[in-house]
Amino acid sequence: METLVQRYLEDHIKQGRVVRGVRRPPSAATARDVEAVLSSDPFSDIASLLARELDERSLEDFRDEMAAEHGGSASRKALAYTKAALNWARRHHSAAAGLAGVSGWWRDVASVHVERSKDRMPTIEDVGMTLALAECFRRAPGRTINTEASDRTILGLRLLAFTVQRRAIVGIERGFLIDDERQGDGWGILYIPPHLMKSRREHVLPIPPVAMQLLTPAAEASKEKGSQYLLPASRSGRTESDVPLHGASLNRMLARLRGRDEIGKARGAPDLLVRAGVTVPDWSPHDLRRTFATIVEDETTRGDAVSAVLDHAQGGARSSTQDAAAITRIAYSRAQRLPLKRIAMEPWCEAVEAAYREALPKAEEIVASLAK
């Protein structure tokens, strides 16, 4: 089974898909998920089995062990990828996999995880307070967090707050953030390549001056360090490889604020978001998209501006580019609706920054009280 799933990853997932004659880039998130399945302890119990030796009991046990160790959502994904690998092997390599003539019984093994309704919507004040607490908490007493790494993680959270895109955006390349010379007045353009978008389409966002004032220095600092990424991770290991910040770092930061990380649990740390009066203390970065839609529609009455920024039902090219002139050309194409997106992005970014500034004094008091 280990060889089968590995082949599925290398020969199928990482090759991308051909849609209407165009090969779409592979999903980095899906590849990471499949790799996580391969490296999980529960998978080791079935890894040595031949595909034809796997049965319902073994697959159900794998599903249940994944749920016990990593949670229901991870279990659902692991089961889905394992079943997809079996389907792929049966379709393309049935003889080699020993699945010729096999009924495909694994399709009937279902996940028992029920997803919660995704209706959390933090207020703009919740967002501002969370950003302020993250800024102050890196200096919290008893913490030995690497300041430089913490800076980048906080910037990653603020990048998500400004752009309301999915977590993968923290892995954006530095060269994809450019000044918008046509618009001027401090505006910028952020080009998001297809492999970082759920839609697998390239996406362009206008970045208002209030956000560029934060992101431009980050890009310059990254350039000085010789990184190609806007938010590089701390380099480690013998190769000192250049890698971007990972979205999981943002979840770990939020866990620390909530006292749910290992250090916090051991010390009985409080949930700082609850202490600060955040009305939706368990919000996730993805929930920002609901908040954004509500606030922008209230401010502009332009639902189509919201959809343009969130990349809902939008067409457009699927190529990738690194050239500033090409990014500008794509940004101003009719498909990208840049003027429409500005209508949504400007009031949102200004509201986020204002909420953050207003929350800072209270956040500083709360973090300072931890030392008492």
N, C-alpha and C positions, 0 to 999 in steps of 0.2 A: 504493500500500500504506500509505503514511503516513496518508492520510485515512481509509482503511478501519479501521486499528487505532485511530486517534483516535476515530472514531465508535463503535467497539466499546467503548472505555473510557467515553465520555461517555453514550452511549445505553443501555448494558447494564450494565457493571460498577458505575458510580457510581449507578445507579438501584436497586440491590439486587434481591432476588428475592422473589416472592410464593410462600410455602409454606403450604398449607392455608388460604388466604384472608388470611394475614398477611404484609405486606411486611417482610422482614428487611433490616436496614441493610446497606449495602455494606461489603465488606471493605477497610479502609484499606490493609492489607498487599498485597492483590491489586492495588489501584489503583496503589500505588507500584511494584510489580513491572512492570506494564504500562507505566507512564511511564518506567521504567528501560530497557525494551526500546526505546521510541521514541527515547530520547536516546543510545542506544549507537552506537558507530562502525560495528559490523557491520550494524546495521539500515539505516544510511544507504545501503548498497550496493543495497538492494532497495526503499528508501522511495519512489523516483521511479517504480517500475514500476506499471503498472496491474495490478489483481488478475488479469486474464486473461493478463497477460504473464508472471506468475510461473510457474516450472516446477520440476521436481524438483531439477535441478542448482543453481539459485539458492537454493532453500530449504535444501538440504544444505550449501551453502557458508556460508550464514548461520549454520546450526547449528554448523558446525565452527569458524568464526571466533569465535563467542561462547564456545565452549569454550576456544579458545586464549587469548583475552583476559581472560575473566572466570571461567573454571572450568566444570567439568562440570555442576554443579547449576544455575548461571545459564543454561547452554545448554539444559538440559532445560526449564526454566521458559519461556525465550524462545520455544522451538519450540512448546510447549504453548499459550501465549497467542496466537501467530501463527496456529496451526491453529484455535484456538477462534474467533478473529476472522473467519477465512475461512468457518468453518461458520455463524457468526451472519449474515454478509453473504449467504451463499448462501441461507439460510433466509428472511431478512427483506427483503433488498434485492438479489435475484439479478439483476434487469434493470439496475439502476443500477450494480451492481458488475461487470457483464459476466460473471456466473457462471451465467446461465441455461443449463441443459442441460449444465453442466460436471460431470464424474463425481465430483468430490471426491477427486482423486488425492492431495492433501496428507495425507490421513488415513494413507496408507501410509508417509510419511516418519517414521521413528522416531528417538528419541534414542539415542545410543550411550553415554550416561553411565550407569554402574551405581552406585547409591547404596551406600555402606558400611553394614554392619550397625550399627545404633544400640544399642550395648550398653554404652557407657561409663558408669561409675557412680563418681563421686568419693566418697571417705569424708567423714564430717563434719569430720575433721581437715583434709582437702584444702580443703574449703569455707572453714573458718575461716582457714587460712593464706593462701588467695587473697585473702580480704577484708582481712586484716591487711596483706599486701604492697601491695594497692591503696591502703590508707590511708597507708602510709609512703612509697610511691614518688612521690607527688605532690611530695614535698620532696627528691627525688633530685638529686644534683649534676649540673649541666649542663642541667637541664630548665628551660624557661620556660613551663610549662603555666599557663594561667589558673587561679588557685586557686579562684575562685568556681565556674567551670565544672567543675573537677575535683571539687569537693565534691559537686555535684549528680550527677555520673556515678558517684561512689562510693556515694552514697545510692541511685541507681538499681540498682546491683549488689546492694546490701543489701536493697532492696525485693524484688528477684527472689528472693534467698536466703530471705527470710522467708515470702513468699507462694507460692513455687514455681509461679508462673503464667508465661505466655509473655511474650516481650520487650515486646509491645505495651503491657503494663501500665504501663511507665514514662511513657506519655503520659496517665495518669489525671488527671482534673480534681481540683483541691484540695478542692472541696466534697463530693467523694465519700468522703472520709475523715472520719468523725464519731465522737464519743464514744458508747459504748454505755451510755446512762444506765440502762437496765434491768438490765444485768449489773453495772455499777459496777466498783470495784476497779481502775480504770485500763484497762479493756478498751475497744477501739474496734471500729468496723465499717467495712469497705472495700467500697463498692459498685462493681462493674465492669460498665459498660454493654455491651450486646450487641456493638457494633462493635469492642470490644477483645477479644472472646472468639472462639476458633475455632469454638465451637458456635453462635455468634450468639444465645446466650441470656444474659440478665443473670445475674450471679453475685455472691454476697455472701460475704465472708470475715470471720470474727471475728478481730480483731487483738489478740494478747496484750499485756499491759502492757510487757514487755521490748521489743517492737517499737514500740509507741506512744510510748515515751520517746524514740525516735529520729525517728519520722515526724511527731509533733505539732509540734516546733520547725521542721521543714522546711516544714510547711503554714503556720505563722505567718510565717516568713520570706518565703514566696511571696506571702502576702497583703499584707505590707508593700510588696513590689515591684509590687503591682497586677496580678499574674498570676493567671489562672484555673486554672493547672496546679499540681499538687503539686511537680513537678520541671521548672520552666521552663528552656528552653535559653537560652543567652546571646542577647540581642537584638542584631540586626545589620541593616544596610541602612537605606535612607532611611525606610522605614515603621516601623521599630522594632516590628515585629509581635510579638505574644505567641504563641510556639510552644513545645510541650513538648520535653523531652529525647527524642531518638530512640534506639531500641534499638541502632542501629549504633554509638553511642558506647560502649556496653558492650563490644562486640567489639573496638573500637579500644583500649580500656583493657587488655583481656586480651592483645592483641597486643603492647602496650608491655611488659607484665610478662614476656612470653616473648621479648622482644628481636626481634620480627618486624615492628615498624613501620619506617618509612623511616629514622628517626634511629637506632634500635637496630641495624638491619642495617648502616648505614654505619659505625657505631662497633664493630661486632662484639660487641654487648652480649650478656650471657649470658641464658639462660632462668632467671629468678628462681624460677619454680615448681619447676623441676628442682633448682636449687640448694637450695631449702628442703625438698626431700624429698617434694613432692606426688606421690602415687602415680599419679594420672591427670592429668598436667600439661596435656593438651589438652582438658580437659572444657569443655563449653559450658553456658550457663545452663539450657538445656532438660534436660540430663542430671541436674539437681538433682531432677527429678521422680522418677527411679528411686531416688535416695538417700533422698528423703523417704518414699517408699512402704516401703522396707526398714526404716528406723529407726522409723517410726510403728507399723508392724505388730509390730515387736519390743517396743516400749514398751507398746502398748495391746491388741494382738491384735485390732484392729478394722479389718479391710480395708475395711468400708463407710465408715469415717471418712476413709480415704485417698481413696476414690473421690469422696466428697462434696467434698473440698477441690479435687481435680484436675478436677472437673466431668466425671466419667465417667458417661455414660448417665443424666443427670439431666434431669428435666422442669422445668416452671416457666414463668413469664410471660416475655414478650419485649419488654415496654415499656421506655421509658427514663425516668429521673427525675432531678431535681436537688434535690428538696426533702428536708431531713433527716428530717422526719416520715414521708415516703413511703419513704425508704430504710429506716428502722427498721421500718415496717410490712412491707416486702418481706423484710427480714432475718429477721423472726420468723414469716414464713409457713411452713407445714409443708413446702412444696416446697424451701425453702432449707436445712433441717436444720441450723440454727445450733448447737444444743447438741452435735450429733454432730461438727461441724467443730471445735468447741473442743477436743474430746478429742484431735484430731490436731494442731491448731495450737500448743497450749501447749507440749507437750514438744519439738516441732520447733524453734520459735523460741528456746526456752531453750537447746537444744543448739547451735544456730547461734551464738548470742551467746557461750556459754561457750567454744566452739572458737575464736572470733575473739579473745576476751580472752586465752586461753592462748597463742595464736600471736603476739601482738603483740611480746613481747620479742625473739623470734628474728627476726621480720620486720624490726624496727628494726636489728638487728645486720647482717642481710644487705644492707639498703639502704645503711647507713652504710659498709659495706665497699667499695661502688662508688667511693667517693672516694679510696680508697687505691691 
